[in-house]
Amino acid sequence: MGKIVRDLDEYNLKTCINKLRDLSVERVTLKHQLDELIEEYMALERQI
């Protein structure tokens, strides 16, 4: 019984690590998109 619980814990840990990696990648992607939007906004501000 102990091995089953340990295996589930390892699975949950791996799942959490993978989700954290995905969130980290998503955060970087959103940061790049935000930076691009800020650059576009600044360019539009200069035109006004």
Backbone as CSV, one residue per row, in Angstrom:
resi,resn,N_x,N_y,N_z,CA_x,CA_y,CA_z,C_x,C_y,C_z
1,MET,0.832,-1.203,0.000,0.000,0.000,0.000,0.868,1.255,0.000
2,GLY,1.968,1.227,0.752,2.850,2.394,0.818,3.431,2.751,-0.533
3,LYS,3.748,1.730,-1.332,4.338,1.993,-2.652,3.338,2.695,-3.563
4,ILE,2.090,2.304,-3.486,1.064,2.937,-4.325,0.954,4.418,-3.977
5,VAL,0.919,4.733,-2.697,0.823,6.133,-2.263,2.058,6.899,-2.715
6,ARG,3.241,6.299,-2.578,4.474,6.967,-2.996,4.453,7.223,-4.503
7,ASP,4.007,6.228,-5.271,3.929,6.390,-6.722,2.964,7.513,-7.090
8,LEU,1.837,7.588,-6.393,0.885,8.667,-6.652,1.507,10.013,-6.308
9,ASP,2.244,10.073,-5.197,2.895,11.322,-4.817,3.917,11.739,-5.867
10,GLU,4.687,10.786,-6.380,5.664,11.097,-7.432,4.950,11.580,-8.690
11,TYR,3.824,10.948,-9.007,3.044,11.374,-10.177,2.538,12.799,-9.980
12,ASN,1.975,13.069,-8.799,1.453,14.405,-8.513,2.560,15.443,-8.548
13,LEU,3.721,15.085,-8.032,4.864,15.997,-8.039,5.292,16.297,-9.473
14,LYS,5.386,15.263,-10.295,5.768,15.466,-11.698,4.729,16.322,-12.416
15,THR,3.452,16.070,-12.128,2.378,16.849,-12.742,2.483,18.316,-12.340
16,CYS,2.733,18.561,-11.064,2.879,19.938,-10.576,4.075,20.625,-11.225
17,ILE,5.187,19.921,-11.328,6.389,20.493,-11.951,6.101,20.839,-13.410
18,ASN,5.430,19.946,-14.118,5.097,20.210,-15.524,4.166,21.410,-15.657
19,LYS,3.183,21.518,-14.755,2.263,22.657,-14.803,3.005,23.957,-14.504
20,LEU,3.942,23.912,-13.547,4.736,25.103,-13.243,5.580,25.512,-14.446
21,ARG,6.154,24.538,-15.139,6.924,24.835,-16.362,6.034,25.492,-17.406
22,ASP,4.839,24.922,-17.592,3.900,25.485,-18.568,3.546,26.924,-18.209
23,LEU,3.289,27.167,-16.920,2.949,28.518,-16.477,4.116,29.472,-16.668
24,SER,5.326,28.986,-16.445,6.516,29.814,-16.632,6.651,30.217,-18.096
25,VAL,6.444,29.265,-18.996,6.513,29.552,-20.434,5.411,30.535,-20.815
26,GLU,4.212,30.317,-20.276,3.088,31.205,-20.574,3.378,32.621,-20.081
27,ARG,3.983,32.738,-18.918,4.312,34.046,-18.358,5.301,34.779,-19.258
28,VAL,6.308,34.067,-19.740,7.304,34.674,-20.635,6.628,35.129,-21.928
29,THR,5.742,34.294,-22.461,5.019,34.641,-23.687,4.175,35.893,-23.472
30,LEU,3.451,35.949,-22.353,2.625,37.117,-22.053,3.476,38.364,-21.872
31,LYS,4.636,38.215,-21.260,5.541,39.361,-21.072,5.985,39.901,-22.423
32,HIS,6.346,39.013,-23.354,6.745,39.454,-24.697,5.585,40.176,-25.390
33,GLN,4.381,39.625,-25.266,3.217,40.249,-25.893,2.958,41.622,-25.285
34,LEU,3.078,41.721,-23.972,2.879,43.002,-23.296,3.920,44.016,-23.748
35,ASP,5.169,43.593,-23.832,6.237,44.485,-24.296,5.950,44.987,-25.710
36,GLU,5.468,44.105,-26.578,5.137,44.510,-27.947,3.997,45.517,-27.956
37,LEU,2.980,45.289,-27.129,1.859,46.226,-27.056,2.310,47.588,-26.536
38,ILE,3.187,47.590,-25.551,3.705,48.849,-25.012,4.478,49.600,-26.093
39,GLU,5.296,48.880,-26.854,6.049,49.512,-27.948,5.104,50.109,-28.988
40,GLU,4.052,49.378,-29.342,3.073,49.893,-30.304,2.383,51.132,-29.756
41,TYR,2.015,51.098,-28.491,1.350,52.231,-27.857,2.260,53.456,-27.870
42,MET,3.526,53.253,-27.512,4.478,54.368,-27.492,4.655,54.949,-28.896
43,ALA,4.693,54.091,-29.906,4.825,54.561,-31.287,3.605,55.390,-31.682
44,LEU,2.416,54.940,-31.287,1.196,55.699,-31.580,1.194,57.029,-30.839
45,GLU,1.642,57.034,-29.603,1.718,58.273,-28.813,2.618,59.298,-29.504
46,ARG,3.713,58.846,-30.082,4.646,59.758,-30.753,4.022,60.363,-32.016
47,GLN,3.092,59.630,-32.620,2.461,60.122,-33.851,1.431,61.213,-33.571
48,ILE,0.896,61.223,-32.379,-0.179,62.176,-32.036,0.383,63.566,-31.818
